[in-house]
Amino acid sequence: MYDHVGLKVKDLDASIKFYKAALAPLGYEAGSSDETSASFSAEDGSSFYLYAGKASGGAHVAFRAGEREAVDRFHRGGKAAGGRDNGKPGVRKDYSPTYYAAFLTDPDGNNIEAVCMT
């Protein structure tokens, strides 16, 4: 379990739109934002931050989902908000018999995953 993660993004507004749509099904709510940053938080206390700046892409962040339908909603919502499909929702038997995940590429080229282990 992590406490917080932050990513640099080139277009803060586009990234806020993407992450609001993708993370809402996983229980993350948008928090404070200004012209340089934005935050999202979950009930468990974990936080996710976006920082305007020179984005490098290439990061992989996986968010835990409580149910498989939340993974599906993450994928649909993220695609509708500008993310690109990087792996449709489904069981990844090569990871584990119950590893249900979906992958999106965010507006900066990061690999963003939602995973449910049940």
C-alpha positions as CSV (number, residue, x, y, z in Angstrom):
1,M,0.0,0.0,0.0
2,Y,1.3,3.4,-0.8
3,D,0.7,6.7,0.9
4,H,0.9,9.0,-2.2
5,V,2.2,9.1,-5.8
6,G,2.8,12.1,-8.0
7,L,3.3,12.5,-11.7
8,K,4.4,15.4,-13.8
9,V,2.1,16.2,-16.6
10,K,2.4,18.4,-19.7
11,D,-1.3,19.4,-19.8
12,L,-2.8,19.7,-16.4
13,D,-6.4,20.3,-17.5
14,A,-6.4,17.2,-19.8
15,S,-4.9,15.1,-17.1
16,I,-7.4,16.2,-14.5
17,K,-10.2,15.3,-16.9
18,F,-8.7,11.9,-17.6
19,Y,-8.0,11.0,-14.0
20,K,-11.4,12.3,-12.7
21,A,-13.1,9.8,-15.1
22,A,-10.7,6.9,-14.6
23,L,-10.3,7.1,-10.8
24,A,-13.9,7.9,-9.7
25,P,-14.9,4.2,-10.1
26,L,-12.0,3.2,-7.8
27,G,-13.2,5.6,-5.0
28,Y,-10.8,8.5,-5.7
29,E,-12.3,12.0,-5.4
30,A,-10.8,15.2,-6.9
31,G,-9.3,17.5,-4.2
32,S,-7.6,20.8,-4.4
33,S,-6.2,22.1,-7.6
34,D,-4.6,25.3,-9.0
35,E,-2.6,26.2,-12.1
36,T,0.4,24.0,-11.0
37,S,-1.1,20.9,-9.4
38,A,-4.2,18.8,-8.6
39,S,-4.9,16.1,-6.0
40,F,-7.1,13.0,-5.7
41,S,-7.7,11.0,-2.6
42,A,-9.3,7.8,-1.5
43,E,-11.0,6.7,1.7
44,D,-8.0,4.7,2.8
45,G,-6.0,7.9,2.9
46,S,-3.9,7.3,-0.2
47,S,-3.4,10.3,-2.4
48,F,-2.5,10.8,-6.1
49,Y,-1.0,14.1,-7.3
50,L,-0.5,15.7,-10.7
51,Y,2.1,18.4,-11.2
52,A,2.3,20.7,-14.2
53,G,5.8,20.4,-15.7
54,K,7.9,18.5,-18.2
55,A,6.3,15.1,-18.4
56,S,8.5,12.1,-19.1
57,G,5.9,9.4,-19.4
58,G,6.8,5.8,-18.9
59,A,5.6,5.4,-15.3
60,H,3.4,2.5,-14.3
61,V,0.8,3.0,-11.6
62,A,-1.7,0.4,-10.5
63,F,-4.8,1.3,-8.5
64,R,-6.6,-1.4,-6.5
65,A,-10.3,-1.9,-7.3
66,G,-12.8,-3.5,-4.9
67,E,-14.7,-5.3,-7.7
68,R,-14.3,-6.3,-11.3
69,E,-17.0,-3.9,-12.5
70,A,-15.0,-1.0,-11.1
71,V,-12.1,-2.1,-13.3
72,D,-14.5,-2.1,-16.3
73,R,-15.8,1.4,-15.4
74,F,-12.2,2.7,-15.0
75,H,-11.4,1.5,-18.5
76,R,-14.6,2.9,-20.1
77,G,-14.3,6.2,-18.2
78,G,-10.6,6.7,-18.9
79,K,-11.0,6.0,-22.6
80,A,-13.9,8.4,-22.8
81,A,-11.8,11.1,-21.2
82,G,-8.8,10.8,-23.6
83,G,-6.9,7.7,-22.4
84,R,-5.8,5.1,-24.9
85,D,-6.5,1.4,-24.4
86,N,-3.4,-0.5,-23.3
87,G,-5.1,-3.7,-22.3
88,K,-8.9,-4.4,-22.2
89,P,-10.4,-5.6,-18.9
90,G,-10.0,-9.2,-18.3
91,V,-8.3,-12.0,-16.3
92,R,-4.5,-12.0,-16.6
93,K,-3.9,-15.7,-15.9
94,D,-0.1,-15.3,-16.5
95,Y,-0.1,-13.0,-13.4
96,S,-2.6,-15.0,-11.2
97,P,-5.9,-17.0,-11.8
98,T,-7.8,-14.1,-10.1
99,Y,-5.9,-11.1,-11.4
100,Y,-8.5,-9.0,-13.2
101,A,-7.1,-5.8,-14.7
102,A,-7.4,-3.2,-17.3
103,F,-4.7,-0.8,-18.6
104,L,-4.8,2.7,-20.1
105,T,-2.2,5.0,-21.4
106,D,-2.8,8.5,-19.9
107,P,-2.3,11.7,-21.9
108,D,1.4,11.7,-21.0
109,G,2.2,8.1,-22.0
110,N,2.1,6.6,-18.5
111,N,0.7,3.0,-18.1
112,I,-2.2,3.3,-15.7
113,E,-3.8,0.1,-14.4
114,A,-6.8,-0.9,-12.3
115,V,-6.7,-4.3,-10.7
116,C,-9.0,-6.5,-8.7
117,M,-7.7,-9.7,-7.2
118,T,-11.0,-11.5,-6.6
